[in-house]
Amino acid sequence: MSTTVIRSGRIIDPANRRDEIADLYISHGRVVGSQSEIREELIRRGGKSEIEEIDAKGLIVAPGLIDMHVHLREPGFSHKETIESGARAAAAGGFTTVICMPNTSPAADIPSTIAWIKDRAAEVACVNVLPAGAISKNLAGEELAPIGSLAKTGVVAITDDGHCIQNHEVMRRAVEYARMVDLPVLDHCQDYNLVGAGVAHEGYWSTLLGLPGWPAAGEEVIVMRNILLAELCDHPIHCQHLTTAGSVRLLREARQRGVKISGEICPHHVALTDETIQNFDTNYKMNPPLRSQTDVDALLEGIADGTLSILCSDHAPHADFEKEVEFDAAPFGIIGLETEFGLFLDLLVHKHAKIDIVRLIEMYTVEPARLLKLDAGTLSPGSRADITLIDPALKWTVHVDQFQSASRNSPFDGWKLKGRAVRTIVGGKTVWKL
Amino acid sequence: MTTRWTRKDLLGLRELPAEEINFVLETADAFKQVGTREIKKVPALRGKTLMNFFVEPSTRTRTSFELAALRLSADVINISATTSSLTKGETLKDTARNLEALHADILVLRHSSAGAPQFLANRLKASVINAGDGAHEHPTQALLDLYTIRERRGKIAGLRVAIVGDILFSRVARSNIFGLLKLGAHVTLVGPSTLVPREFEKLGVEISHKIEEVLPQADVVNLLRIQHERQRREYFPGIGEYIRLFGLTKERAKLLKPDCLIMHPGPINRGVEIDSEVADGLHSVILDQVTNGLAVRMAVLYLCGGVSA
């Protein structure tokens, strides 16, 4: 079925400042402008093609959502997730495009690994999987990866995510070099000396529980470093999964001055605080850690005023046997693809009313597409028909046992949320529906 | 004694209400008396199996638990990290499930990770007794400290207790802070600013970096073992400076009230946190702590072992 009409939905297309109830037409995997185009198409084909009708009454028709920070674990860790299962999880969360991080095994630091990921994705993934390449060889933070060759193989960004280049000179040269090949640099902000063996936000709860602390300053000094280097190199640096009031303050000031710096945020860092770690449940152990209420409040303000411009999951699958260990010993991270949009919609739009649904969609589409220069995130005629249908009022309960992801490490099991994606369309084809 | 004990596990003093702390101390009174008899054994846990599972090395605490269990007529097995399958890559959960498959009734766990006892308690039918987890809690040590103070001073409420040394990394300090505050003591933490987290002030304790100002007020001084190992190098310049600023020297001991108690969880570093003469002096109740530890651990095993049945 090559022609589809999505009937009577509220089309929200922030890229075109469009927000209206209308029909949306799809033909041959592309958005088309009007019904007459569809008719002409049908006439050309002798009227043989059927039209698929999707009733979107009461639903929002949005450009396909983009999550620019996920770990799909292949190659190397397919017991946690595969490109196939991760892509299904993405579809079930309303995502049509995901950017997968390079901390695989081997690390995605050479063109052949990137090519393998792209081939694999083309074969098995039901959504668009776009790889990010490493900044440094083997993510070791010492020598530059072949960034130019990675660019030619089609990476959309470079990052050592999960690691952080400690040597400011190496980072500076990486950013300068990335400018030449026009790739944004994404950075996991963590000062290794300050953080040490930290596993929990350094504060009241880490002190009470005797857990090694991960101080807010351990993130903020690297955010500051990145602001200075973005200025020095005149090239975008994007700070991944920010968590502290100080980071928001630094970023706000730098962005007001026009520095090419941006920041993203994960739902768990606003949905939860460090108080949740007191039972030593490792589903509350992530890097950076859950912070204090003061930080959460500052993050919400940062989202409201645009300082934090991109939303993501940091989807980090781990097997049960890996997570079900002592708190110190457990790997960091939780899965998020199937809960993030629902959580942010519930928290940011409904509960705290920090942003409206249009901005929420913009932060998941236009913003990452602009940073990464993706041909995505819009419903303009001619664009690829990657579309997410959203029911903003649907009440639902998170059931981790029903997840498409191969892993179950989520602290949100049993949460009751309002609003979610109900259908995901990639290239005109429905790849998932509720 | 109207309090009824319903806990399968003893994980820490933070979750234990004052009545339950007092109930353990009262139960320990009865067991202390057993230690003075010619036949030091009672049949309270006959037929029960206790596993001393010490993932982190310890002689004092392990021996105390072992003896306590033997005096309650339990069968005791000792397993250390080097003799367990943890060294072969087995997870803590699997090791513990194997111990349970051997029908262990009580598992006494010493572990370097905070929260490890709770992790096991949530997953096992057996009683789990925390014998020290990372920098988190060491509840039986704090209970024996409370017991010793109560025995010597007749009460705990209103006393001024100073805990001196490396608070940041100390599970003994945390359990003592929780227990002492619940029983109404005033607690002052003394030590280098890098090793005394200010977050503790939120619990209502005082913090001081001048031991000379604290000693004259104190009813109890609890000294913690000071180490200057690799992971402590950034925290203070060295043992010499520590002694100069915080050591309980002969000179400083003169500042103490005559009835002030000097305590130490051991093993003591003579000449470091405490001068040798002071450790052996009239104020010292360090060996009483060891004796009382036995009675307190018998009480804990008896109470929790009774619930797991």
Interface residues (C-beta under 8 A of the other chain):
Chain A: G203 Y204 T207 L208 L209 G210 L211 N279 F280 F321 E324 V325 E326 F327 D328 A329
Chain B: R14 T91 L92 K93 H111 S112 S113 A114 G115 A116 Q118 F119 D133 G134 A135 H136 E137 F169 R171 R174 P197 E199 F200 K202 L203
